Amino acid sequence: MLDRAAAQHADLARLDAFAPQLVTLTNSQAARVFAQSCWTRLPDTTRAAIHFAVIGPVTAAAAREAGLRVTIEPAEHDLRHLFEA
């Protein structure tokens, strides 16, 4: 059985290999957890390629405070408008 650190390392490797271009965040806690758990541990090349879509201003503020690049924020703060943005 893998220990927690090995499991986290494996998760980061999978995320890096997947090479996402957009990550969607629907609340400020998700932004903070994503930033704390993996953002700073991803390679610079992976981080440079990722943009973030957020549901509203509170989530945007938390994401930006955590160093995440917010590029999509809908004018109306609900899932439908986030999807359309």
Backbone torsions as a table, in degrees:
resi	resn	phi	psi	omega
1	MET	NA	136.4	179.7
2	LEU	-74.7	142.9	173.0
3	ASP	-80.5	172.3	-174.6
4	ARG	-60.2	-43.9	-179.0
5	ALA	-63.3	-41.4	178.8
6	ALA	-66.1	-38.6	178.6
7	ALA	-65.3	-41.9	178.5
8	GLN	-64.8	-40.3	178.0
9	HIS	-61.7	-43.3	178.7
10	ALA	-63.2	-40.4	177.9
11	ASP	-62.9	-42.9	178.5
12	LEU	-63.9	-40.2	178.7
13	ALA	-62.9	-40.4	178.0
14	ARG	-65.9	-42.3	178.6
15	LEU	-62.9	-44.7	179.1
16	ASP	-62.5	-43.6	-179.9
17	ALA	-65.4	-34.5	179.1
18	PHE	-67.5	-30.9	178.4
19	ALA	54.0	60.4	-179.6
20	PRO	-65.7	148.5	175.7
21	GLN	-103.6	-21.4	-178.4
22	LEU	-142.3	131.9	174.4
23	VAL	-120.2	131.7	-179.6
24	THR	-100.4	130.4	178.7
25	LEU	-120.3	128.0	-176.6
26	THR	-109.7	1.7	173.0
27	ASN	-159.6	161.5	-174.9
28	SER	-65.5	-33.8	178.6
29	GLN	-64.2	-39.7	177.8
30	ALA	-61.4	-39.2	178.1
31	ALA	-63.2	-46.4	-179.4
32	ARG	-65.4	-43.4	-179.1
33	VAL	-65.4	-44.4	178.8
34	PHE	-59.8	-46.4	-178.7
35	ALA	-63.0	-44.1	-177.1
36	GLN	-73.3	-35.5	-172.6
37	SER	-85.4	-28.7	-176.4
38	CYS	-147.1	-24.5	-172.2
39	TRP	-53.6	-51.4	-176.6
40	THR	-72.4	-14.4	-179.3
41	ARG	-96.2	-3.1	175.5
42	LEU	-81.5	151.2	176.9
43	PRO	-61.2	151.2	-179.7
44	ASP	-55.7	-38.8	-178.4
45	THR	-64.6	-36.8	177.5
46	THR	-69.2	-46.1	-179.7
47	ARG	-61.8	-37.1	-178.4
48	ALA	-64.8	-26.2	-176.0
49	ALA	-89.8	-12.6	-173.8
50	ILE	-92.9	130.1	172.2
51	HIS	-111.1	159.4	-178.8
52	PHE	-122.4	136.1	172.7
53	ALA	-108.1	131.5	-177.9
54	VAL	-125.2	156.7	-174.8
55	ILE	-82.4	-24.6	-177.4
56	GLY	-169.1	-175.5	-172.6
57	PRO	-67.0	-33.1	179.2
58	VAL	-67.9	-44.4	177.4
59	THR	-65.7	-40.9	178.5
60	ALA	-60.3	-44.4	-179.9
61	ALA	-62.9	-44.3	179.4
62	ALA	-64.2	-40.7	179.7
63	ALA	-65.1	-46.9	179.8
64	ARG	-64.1	-40.5	178.0
65	GLU	-60.5	-32.7	179.8
66	ALA	-84.6	-0.5	177.6
67	GLY	89.7	15.4	-179.8
68	LEU	-91.2	142.7	-176.9
69	ARG	-88.8	103.8	-179.9
70	VAL	-86.4	122.1	179.4
71	THR	-119.7	-13.5	178.9
72	ILE	-131.5	122.5	174.3
73	GLU	-145.4	113.5	-176.9
74	PRO	-69.3	153.7	178.4
75	ALA	-66.6	-36.9	175.1
76	GLU	-105.1	132.6	-167.1
77	HIS	-95.4	73.0	174.0
78	ASP	-145.9	169.4	-174.9
79	LEU	-63.3	-37.4	-179.6
80	ARG	-60.3	-46.5	-178.6
81	HIS	-72.1	-32.5	175.3
82	LEU	-62.7	-44.9	178.7
83	PHE	-62.0	-41.6	-178.4
84	GLU	-71.3	-27.8	-179.5
85	ALA	-69.4	NA	NA
